Amino acid sequence: MKSSTVKENLSISDSEIGEVVWHTLTENGKIEFYDIKFGNKMIYNVPEYEIVAESVAEHFHEIREKRIH
């Protein structure tokens, strides 16, 4: 994944591709923020709209019932 605005602000070369290491997940399945590793630099909370996917490896999370306390 790459993010031109984030990469530009952090002096990461345009040819460098990051790896998503974590993402948020809303109840309706939408991802809003990513943590991305570019080489030895970790970039946290990159908004979804800043990301351009170079390749995608989808995965799924189990559906959990809401617990009432």
Summary of the structure (lengths in Angstrom):
residues: 69
radius of gyration: 14.2
end to end distance: 39.1
largest distance: 49.1
contacts: 130
relative contact order: 0.25
helix: 13%
strand: 29%
